Amino acid sequence: MSDLGTVFPPRDEWDVAAYDLDEVVAGYRDHRPDDPPPGPNHSPGYRWGWTNRRKDMTHQPDGFELVRDAYFQLSRLLQ
């Protein structure tokens, strides 16, 4: 898959692992509760970070639980 890390929403843990970490952190930090989700003018990593901050703040299921769990498992294996 030559498009790893270039699509949002992520298809699997490999997309998440390929996201630019600086962009993920920027999206996480920029989240504001009253803002609409960022659109395609933002990188997939930024959008993923923003989505994760929303999840952390609301504690509501968002459909990405399986992808997050798989990514955490992958991260542990790669340590």
N, CA, C and O of each residue as an XYZ file, in Angstrom:
316
protein
N       0.854     -1.186      0.000
C       0.000      0.000      0.000
C       0.890      1.236      0.000
O       1.515      1.555      1.011
N       0.945      1.907     -1.094
C       1.789      3.088     -1.186
C       1.126      4.318     -0.592
O       1.757      5.369     -0.485
N      -0.129      4.203     -0.207
C      -0.826      5.367      0.331
C      -0.937      5.339      1.860
O      -1.760      6.055      2.431
N      -0.117      4.522      2.522
C      -0.149      4.461      3.989
C       0.045      5.845      4.584
O       0.948      6.582      4.189
N      -0.799      6.183      5.524
C      -0.678      7.456      6.212
C      -1.214      8.643      5.453
O      -1.105      9.775      5.923
N      -1.793      8.412      4.288
C      -2.292      9.538      3.490
C      -3.811      9.580      3.413
O      -4.377     10.417      2.710
N      -4.468      8.681      4.132
C      -5.932      8.644      4.083
C      -6.517      8.872      5.477
O      -5.931      8.501      6.494
N      -7.673      9.486      5.481
C      -8.445      9.656      6.705
C      -9.896      9.447      6.333
O     -10.366     10.003      5.340
N     -10.613      8.655      7.110
C     -10.222      8.001      8.356
C      -9.262      6.842      8.097
O      -9.202      6.291      6.998
N      -8.509      6.488      9.148
C      -7.562      5.391      8.991
C      -8.277      4.067      8.759
O      -9.323      3.795      9.350
N      -7.697      3.256      7.893
C      -8.271      1.939      7.599
C      -7.842      0.907      8.631
O      -8.568     -0.042      8.927
N      -6.642      1.114      9.171
C      -6.108      0.148     10.131
C      -4.964      0.795     10.913
O      -4.676      1.982     10.758
N      -4.322     -0.014     11.756
C      -3.246      0.499     12.601
C      -2.038      0.954     11.794
O      -1.272      1.798     12.258
N      -1.854      0.409     10.594
C      -0.715      0.787      9.763
C      -0.864      2.209      9.238
O       0.127      2.928      9.107
N      -2.091      2.620      8.936
C      -2.305      4.022      8.559
C      -1.931      4.936      9.718
O      -1.243      5.939      9.530
N      -2.384      4.587     10.907
C      -2.097      5.422     12.083
C      -0.589      5.487     12.317
O      -0.054      6.561     12.590
N       0.093      4.360     12.215
C       1.538      4.329     12.439
C       2.283      5.188     11.421
O       3.365      5.694     11.716
N       1.722      5.356     10.237
C       2.381      6.134      9.185
C       2.079      7.629      9.257
O       2.713      8.416      8.555
N       1.126      8.031     10.089
C       0.824      9.458     10.208
C       2.030     10.194     10.772
O       2.764      9.660     11.602
N       2.224     11.415     10.317
C       3.294     12.268     10.815
C       2.984     12.635     12.268
O       1.953     13.245     12.554
N       3.871     12.262     13.171
C       3.627     12.457     14.605
C       3.468     13.929     14.965
O       2.645     14.267     15.815
N       4.237     14.807     14.337
C       4.090     16.241     14.622
C       2.706     16.740     14.247
O       2.133     17.579     14.942
N       2.170     16.225     13.149
C       0.824     16.610     12.725
C      -0.233     16.064     13.689
O      -1.204     16.752     14.004
N      -0.044     14.845     14.150
C      -0.976     14.258     15.119
C      -1.008     15.113     16.387
O      -2.081     15.425     16.904
N       0.157     15.486     16.878
C       0.242     16.301     18.095
C      -0.396     17.668     17.860
O      -1.118     18.165     18.725
N      -0.146     18.277     16.718
C      -0.740     19.586     16.416
C      -2.266     19.499     16.402
O      -2.941     20.358     16.969
N      -2.806     18.473     15.761
C      -4.258     18.306     15.735
C      -4.828     18.087     17.124
O      -5.880     18.628     17.463
N      -4.135     17.297     17.923
C      -4.573     17.028     19.291
C      -4.628     18.330     20.085
O      -5.602     18.599     20.788
N      -3.592     19.120     19.967
C      -3.514     20.372     20.729
C      -4.508     21.424     20.244
O      -4.973     22.249     21.031
N      -4.834     21.399     18.957
C      -5.725     22.421     18.387
C      -7.203     22.149     18.626
O      -8.027     23.036     18.406
N      -7.558     20.963     19.064
C      -8.980     20.641     19.258
C      -9.634     21.616     20.226
O      -9.089     21.923     21.286
N     -10.788     22.086     19.852
C     -11.646     22.902     20.719
C     -13.044     22.299     20.651
O     -13.524     21.959     19.570
N     -13.701     22.166     21.810
C     -15.002     21.487     21.836
C     -16.049     22.056     20.893
O     -16.882     21.303     20.387
N     -16.037     23.348     20.642
C     -17.078     23.953     19.812
C     -16.708     24.032     18.332
O     -17.517     24.475     17.517
N     -15.510     23.614     17.983
C     -15.085     23.667     16.591
C     -15.603     22.456     15.813
O     -15.723     21.365     16.371
N     -15.907     22.644     14.535
C     -16.267     21.485     13.708
C     -15.012     20.668     13.415
O     -13.902     21.193     13.500
N     -15.170     19.409     13.075
C     -13.999     18.593     12.725
C     -13.233     19.213     11.561
O     -13.835     19.796     10.659
N     -11.915     19.089     11.578
C     -11.131     19.632     10.466
C     -11.422     18.876      9.175
O     -11.702     17.678      9.184
N     -11.351     19.589      8.091
C     -11.653     19.001      6.791
C     -10.415     18.539      6.058
O      -9.324     18.486      6.626
N     -10.592     18.203      4.786
C      -9.489     17.658      3.988
C      -8.371     18.662      3.705
O      -7.344     18.291      3.137
N      -8.554     19.921      4.089
C      -7.464     20.878      3.942
C      -6.400     20.682      5.027
O      -5.367     21.352      5.013
N      -6.651     19.769      5.960
C      -5.677     19.390      6.990
C      -5.169     17.983      6.687
O      -5.854     17.181      6.052
N      -3.961     17.705      7.151
C      -3.379     16.382      6.893
C      -4.146     15.293      7.635
O      -4.814     15.573      8.630
N      -4.056     14.055      7.159
C      -4.694     12.945      7.871
C      -4.192     12.817      9.313
O      -4.976     12.517     10.213
N      -2.902     13.040      9.538
C      -2.358     12.964     10.893
C      -2.965     14.014     11.807
O      -3.304     13.727     12.955
N      -3.100     15.225     11.300
C      -3.724     16.302     12.063
C      -5.162     15.919     12.432
O      -5.587     16.081     13.576
N      -5.888     15.418     11.460
C      -7.284     15.046     11.701
C      -7.378     13.909     12.709
O      -8.307     13.867     13.516
N      -6.408     12.977     12.664
C      -6.397     11.875     13.614
C      -6.132     12.401     15.031
O      -6.789     11.978     15.983
N      -5.192     13.301     15.166
C      -4.924     13.894     16.474
C      -6.132     14.633     17.015
O      -6.465     14.508     18.193
N      -6.786     15.395     16.167
C      -7.980     16.142     16.567
C      -9.077     15.171     17.029
O      -9.737     15.400     18.043
N      -9.255     14.099     16.276
C     -10.267     13.091     16.601
C      -9.972     12.431     17.949
O     -10.885     12.177     18.734
N      -8.717     12.161     18.207
C      -8.355     11.534     19.476
C      -8.579     12.466     20.659
O      -9.000     12.016     21.725
N      -8.307     13.746     20.491
C      -8.564     14.701     21.577
C     -10.069     14.782     21.860
O     -10.490     14.839     23.016
N     -10.865     14.786     20.795
C     -12.322     14.805     20.984
C     -12.751     13.575     21.778
O     -13.557     13.679     22.702
N     -12.216     12.419     21.421
C     -12.535     11.174     22.139
C     -12.115     11.277     23.598
O     -12.871     10.889     24.489
N     -10.920     11.796     23.850
C     -10.432     11.940     25.221
C     -11.302     12.891     26.040
O     -11.475     12.693     27.243
N     -11.842     13.909     25.403
C     -12.648     14.890     26.127
C     -14.090     14.439     26.333
O     -14.688     14.736     27.368
N     -14.651     13.729     25.365
C     -16.066     13.367     25.456
C     -16.291     11.971     26.026
O     -17.350     11.695     26.590
N     -15.309     11.093     25.884
C     -15.422      9.694     26.322
C     -16.557      8.961     25.609
O     -17.078      7.969     26.117
N     -16.934      9.456     24.431
C     -17.991      8.828     23.644
C     -17.363      7.926     22.577
O     -16.338      8.285     21.996
N     -17.959      6.772     22.315
C     -17.460      5.918     21.232
C     -17.509      6.674     19.905
O     -18.456      7.412     19.634
N     -16.481      6.481     19.089
C     -16.443      7.180     17.806
C     -16.202      6.245     16.624
O     -16.035      6.700     15.492
N     -16.186      4.941     16.886
C     -16.009      3.979     15.812
C     -14.570      3.628     15.509
O     -14.314      2.774     14.659
N     -13.626      4.258     16.174
C     -12.212      3.990     15.927
C     -11.575      3.151     17.025
O     -10.351      3.030     17.068
N     -12.359      2.582     17.896
C     -11.814      1.826     19.029
C     -10.943      0.653     18.579
O      -9.873      0.429     19.144
N     -11.388     -0.094     17.575
C     -10.613     -1.247     17.099
C      -9.294     -0.810     16.474
O      -8.270     -1.465     16.666
N      -9.313      0.283     15.732
C      -8.079      0.790     15.121
C      -7.115      1.240     16.211
O      -5.922      0.942     16.145
N      -7.623      1.957     17.216
C      -6.757      2.395     18.314
C      -6.149      1.207     19.050
O      -4.946      1.183     19.312
N      -6.974      0.227     19.382
C      -6.474     -0.952     20.097
C      -5.402     -1.678     19.284
O      -4.373     -2.081     19.827
N      -5.643     -1.843     17.987
C      -4.665     -2.515     17.135
C      -3.372     -1.708     17.054
O      -2.283     -2.281     17.041
N      -3.485     -0.383     16.999
C      -2.291      0.455     16.958
C      -1.491      0.334     18.259
O      -0.264      0.247     18.227
N      -2.185      0.328     19.401
C      -1.485      0.204     20.683
C      -0.765     -1.144     20.763
O       0.364     -1.217     21.248
N      -1.407     -2.194     20.295
C      -0.768     -3.514     20.283
C       0.457     -3.519     19.360
O       1.503     -4.062     19.716
N       0.325     -2.926     18.199
C       1.450     -2.830     17.268
C       2.595     -2.042     17.890
O       3.754     -2.439     17.773
N       2.285     -0.940     18.543
C       3.314     -0.112     19.172
C       4.077     -0.898     20.228
O       5.297     -0.772     20.338
N       3.375     -1.699     20.995
C       4.039     -2.513     22.033
C       4.964     -3.557     21.415
O       6.048     -3.829     21.932
N       4.521     -4.135     20.304
C       5.343     -5.148     19.630
C       6.620     -4.551     19.057
O       7.655     -5.216     19.019
N       6.554     -3.313     18.618
C       7.703     -2.668     17.974
C       8.694     -2.063     18.972
O       9.743     -1.560     18.568
N       8.380     -2.103     20.253
C       9.281     -1.526     21.263
C      10.432     -2.432     21.557
O      11.283     -2.100     22.382
